[in-house]
Amino acid sequence: MVFEAKVISDISTGVQFDVLRNQIARTIDVMLDSNPHLQPPLPERHPELTCFVLITPEIFRKNPESRLYGWLLPAYQRDPVLLQRHLPHRQLADLESVPKRLGWLTWEDCNRLHRGACPWFQHSRSEAEFSD
């Protein structure tokens, strides 16, 4: 699993060496390759089985249009062609399995699964304000 965790900030939209590539596309790109130079056990990761999970406050999952990731992640989940446009060095055939490996969790999900997992979260807004 590869996690990108956000609280208030949005995804970054570029990097110095590729100003057109956004943070989600960049992270997905990295997850698609193995890296034998990392410290164990990371070289044992299987890129074809690796999933990307975005973690944000529930309010942003309920209001996805308020953040760029709220537009991009669902679009990538629906359309590997868009992901290929954002990663033009990748072949579409290599990206067709990626949409089903993209997920979106919330800090509230984490807190429900393991109470106290996000103690900083308890101080900002109560979980009840975000729950259904």
Kinemage of the C-alpha trace (Angstrom):
@kinemage 1
@onewidth
@group {chain A} dominant
@subgroup {mainchain}
@vectorlist {calphas} color= white
{ca met a 1} P 0.000 0.000 0.000
{ca val a 2} L 1.010 3.544 -0.714
{ca phe a 3} L -0.703 6.240 1.337
{ca glu a 4} L -1.064 9.953 0.678
{ca ala a 5} L -2.436 11.674 3.760
{ca lys a 6} L -3.970 15.146 3.758
{ca val a 7} L -5.616 17.218 6.443
{ca ile a 8} L -6.302 20.683 5.040
{ca ser a 9} L -3.903 20.996 2.104
{ca asp a 10} L -4.649 19.929 -1.434
{ca ile a 11} L -2.324 17.894 -3.649
{ca ser a 12} L 0.666 19.629 -5.138
{ca thr a 13} L 0.268 20.251 -8.840
{ca gly a 14} L 3.832 19.961 -10.056
{ca val a 15} L 7.428 19.195 -9.333
{ca gln a 16} L 10.570 20.864 -10.598
{ca phe a 17} L 11.391 18.203 -13.177
{ca asp a 18} L 7.798 17.737 -14.449
{ca val a 19} L 5.567 20.752 -13.928
{ca leu a 20} L 2.589 19.026 -15.585
{ca arg a 21} L 2.415 16.051 -13.240
{ca asn a 22} L 0.248 16.257 -10.117
{ca gln a 23} L 1.014 14.590 -6.801
{ca ile a 24} L -1.446 11.702 -7.210
{ca ala a 25} L -0.176 10.847 -10.692
{ca arg a 26} L 3.414 11.116 -9.435
{ca thr a 27} L 2.709 8.754 -6.528
{ca ile a 28} L 0.883 6.259 -8.744
{ca asp a 29} L 3.803 6.401 -11.164
{ca val a 30} L 6.246 5.518 -8.381
{ca met a 31} L 4.051 2.679 -7.098
{ca leu a 32} L 4.122 1.025 -10.535
{ca asp a 33} L 7.850 0.327 -10.356
{ca ser a 34} L 9.866 -1.805 -8.006
{ca asn a 35} L 12.891 -0.296 -6.318
{ca pro a 36} L 15.557 -2.788 -5.242
{ca his a 37} L 17.653 0.021 -3.709
{ca leu a 38} L 15.248 0.662 -0.820
{ca gln a 39} L 15.734 -0.737 2.687
{ca pro a 40} L 14.113 -4.131 3.378
{ca pro a 41} L 11.305 -5.091 3.293
{ca leu a 42} L 10.370 -2.421 0.706
{ca pro a 43} L 12.207 -4.081 -2.230
{ca glu a 44} L 9.897 -7.073 -1.783
{ca arg a 45} L 6.815 -4.995 -2.709
{ca his a 46} L 4.990 -6.222 -5.821
{ca pro a 47} L 4.095 -3.164 -7.959
{ca glu a 48} L 1.278 -5.006 -9.749
{ca leu a 49} L -0.406 -5.617 -6.368
{ca thr a 50} L 0.302 -2.248 -4.759
{ca cys a 51} L -2.664 0.004 -3.942
{ca phe a 52} L -2.832 3.774 -3.530
{ca val a 53} L -4.965 5.130 -0.683
{ca leu a 54} L -5.750 8.797 -0.165
{ca ile a 55} L -6.632 9.714 3.440
{ca thr a 56} L -8.470 12.979 4.082
{ca pro a 57} L -11.079 14.396 6.441
{ca glu a 58} L -14.584 13.133 5.637
{ca ile a 59} L -15.780 16.644 4.828
{ca phe a 60} L -13.617 16.621 1.690
{ca arg a 61} L -14.840 13.193 0.568
{ca lys a 62} L -18.392 14.483 0.986
{ca asn a 63} L -17.482 17.681 -0.892
{ca pro a 64} L -14.945 16.434 -3.420
{ca glu a 65} L -15.166 19.478 -5.672
{ca ser a 66} L -13.494 21.570 -2.959
{ca arg a 67} L -10.090 19.957 -3.630
{ca leu a 68} L -8.202 19.042 -6.790
{ca tyr a 69} L -7.759 15.490 -5.478
{ca gly a 70} L -11.550 15.314 -5.204
{ca trp a 71} L -11.748 15.672 -8.975
{ca leu a 72} L -8.675 13.670 -9.943
{ca leu a 73} L -8.920 10.539 -7.796
{ca pro a 74} L -12.492 9.639 -8.888
{ca ala a 75} L -11.539 10.440 -12.495
{ca tyr a 76} L -8.533 8.097 -12.278
{ca gln a 77} L -10.777 5.431 -10.712
{ca arg a 78} L -13.118 5.668 -13.715
{ca asp a 79} L -10.704 6.271 -16.559
{ca pro a 80} L -7.248 4.757 -17.065
{ca val a 81} L -7.010 6.785 -20.304
{ca leu a 82} L -6.913 9.998 -18.244
{ca leu a 83} L -4.213 8.527 -16.029
{ca gln a 84} L -2.250 7.588 -19.152
{ca arg a 85} L -2.596 11.181 -20.413
{ca his a 86} L -1.118 12.355 -17.095
{ca leu a 87} L 1.617 9.685 -17.296
{ca pro a 88} L 2.397 9.721 -21.035
{ca his a 89} L 5.535 7.598 -20.606
{ca arg a 90} L 3.313 4.707 -19.427
{ca gln a 91} L 1.459 2.385 -21.783
{ca leu a 92} L -2.320 2.225 -21.377
{ca ala a 93} L -2.111 -1.568 -21.040
{ca asp a 94} L 0.086 -1.083 -17.945
{ca leu a 95} L -2.484 1.234 -16.359
{ca glu a 96} L -5.709 -0.685 -16.971
{ca ser a 97} L -5.542 -2.505 -13.616
{ca val a 98} L -4.720 0.655 -11.652
{ca pro a 99} L -8.242 2.162 -11.192
{ca lys a 100} L -9.415 -0.744 -9.045
{ca arg a 101} L -6.311 -0.273 -6.845
{ca leu a 102} L -7.106 3.352 -5.955
{ca gly a 103} L -9.003 4.113 -2.750
{ca trp a 104} L -10.113 6.982 -0.556
{ca leu a 105} L -10.353 6.648 3.220
{ca thr a 106} L -10.960 9.291 5.823
{ca trp a 107} L -9.406 10.100 9.158
{ca glu a 108} L -12.850 9.378 10.594
{ca asp a 109} L -12.657 5.855 9.093
{ca cys a 110} L -9.306 5.375 10.830
{ca asn a 111} L -10.679 6.654 14.115
{ca arg a 112} L -13.743 4.375 13.872
{ca leu a 113} L -11.522 1.345 13.266
{ca his a 114} L -9.107 2.226 16.022
{ca arg a 115} L -10.315 4.758 18.583
{ca gly a 116} L -7.604 7.230 19.403
{ca ala a 117} L -5.647 6.545 16.207
{ca cys a 118} L -5.858 10.250 15.393
{ca pro a 119} L -5.678 12.073 18.737
{ca trp a 120} L -4.965 15.373 16.974
{ca phe a 121} L -8.222 14.926 15.082
{ca gln a 122} L -10.263 14.791 18.264
{ca his a 123} L -9.237 18.347 19.125
{ca ser a 124} L -10.322 19.963 15.866
{ca arg a 125} L -13.877 18.754 15.227
{ca ser a 126} L -15.827 15.929 16.768
{ca glu a 127} L -16.331 12.753 14.754
{ca ala a 128} L -20.071 13.200 15.097
{ca glu a 129} L -19.937 16.354 12.986
{ca phe a 130} L -18.462 14.397 10.093
{ca ser a 131} L -20.351 11.108 10.362
{ca asp a 132} L -23.429 10.244 8.341
